[in-house]
Amino acid sequence: MNKPLTAMAAPSARAAIAAACTALSAAVLSAVPLLAAPAQAAAAEFRLPEFDTVTLPNGLTVYLMERHDVPLISVRAVVKAGAVNDGAQPGLANLTGDALLLGTAAHNKASIDQAFDYRGARLAGGAGTEASTVQANFAKADTAALLPLFAEIVQQPNFDDAELAKLRARKVNGIKQAKEAPRNVVQTYYRAMLFGDRPYGSPASGTISSMAALKQGDVQGYYQRYYRPDNAAIIVVGDFQKTAMRQQIESLFGAWKASGPAPAAQDNGKVQATKARVLLVNKPDAIETTFLIGGAGIARNDPDYVQLQVVNTVLGGRFTSWLNDELRVNSGLTYGANSQFATLAQTGTFAISSFTALPKTEAALALAHKTYQRLWDKGIDAATLASAKAYVKGQFPPRYETGEQLASLLGDMYANRVDRAQIDNFTRDVDSLTPEKAKALVDQHFPRKQLQTVLIGKAEAIRDIAKTYGEVSEIEISADGFR
């Protein structure tokens, strides 16, 4: 039986939210050290706020960070399981992550939605490549009502079959629709190309056939294997007293038990780039060509992570980057071009990405390669590097202003084994980057040979162009899957 949830008085809830918004506005002007002005000074003073880390007897990791600037609470559960654990059922982590919000043993989906919506709170969930998350944000005054419900969602999902069927159908349709816009799926093709049949190559969304085949029992089995206290963390950031909050978390999650052995560590794969290759994805009605060029990257906890963000800012990490200047501003070949290190827990990828009108494909690809080669031919001079360093330092602190952002950061650190030293030493690492060090980082981390390329477009028109960049494999975009 689904129990009704007793609602709080709406005026008090609205008043709490209004007070939080007012306080937040004041905090933006005055908070130190996270939000001190100007931006560069704030970056110089940035340190990750103090937080407590506790491990409960059942193996659950708990992070508690007090933030009293606004009367809000951000809580999230992070489970170390994602698409890499799908095995022969791509999309299973994705479906399970979303299905947690479909109801519990005591409360159906409608009553849960009403409980959060009525109070102006937010609830979300989902799964990525290596981690699954349930998160909620609510007013401090609503903690007593919503934190127990959050705990219930994490520990007692019922995976209602009727609701699960509707969710599965929406996801199948979403996969079909995504392929209509190549920029939505080009990264999925790229990952599948680079990692092949290893876990990192598994599409997080699943395929049309694999998603359609998933059943309630599959979801229940995945939950039992991976959603367990010794494979998860609970993170709470906001306006609370740590001693009292720890007691609440212990009361709500202390009885959560794991069954069977903990999930074994696994090798999720390395980038396969022993020769230059091109994956040509044929979209016969395409009037544009979408492309990625690159290869192996770095793991999220790599010691060079921060300094590589600076170097990549010059190449393709901001609007005034080399790639965007050349492909958009100077040549008009595209509306945008960028580059990125996409990090994972064990490794990562690097890619230049853009798109261009079909007749301009050859010119755009050639210019992208020429611009990329500047990293080695000319390097990064001191003035350009100084500009990128100032930009990165100005961008960093605003990413971690709110409780929700800080909770997300702690979750990222937990899932990817990132030490707080990487955050606290951010400014030091940026400031210590020299042109000579930047050159060494380029030589070490930016793929130069055996580049891997994904092209999505009209194969008939660009097939010969593709051959100039490596061994070509073709696939129809209408084909199920991404390999």
Secondary structure, DSSP 8 states (H G I E B T S, - for coil): ---------HHHHHHHHHHHHHHHHHHHHH-SSTT-SSHHHHHHH------EEEE-TTS-EEEEEE--SSSEEEEEEEES-SGGG-TTSTTHHHHHHHHGGGBBSS-BHHHHHHHHHHTT-EEEEEE-SS-EEEEEEEEGGGHHHHHHHHHHHHH-B---HHHHHHHHHHHHHHHHHHTTSHHHHHHHHHHHHHHTTSGGGS-TT--HHHHHH--HHHHHHHHHHH-SGGGEEEEEEESS-HHHHHHHHHHHHTT----SS------------SS-EEEEEE-TT-SEEEEEEEEE--BTT-TTHHHHHHHHHHHHSSTTSHHHIIIIIIT-S-S-EEEEEEEBSS-EEEEEEEEEEGGGHHHHHHHHHHHHHHHHHT---HHHHHHHHHHHHHHTGGGG-SHHHHHHHHHHHHHHT--HHHHHTHHHHHHT--HHHHHHHHHHHS--SS-EEEEEE-HHHHHHHHHTTSEEEEEETTSSS--
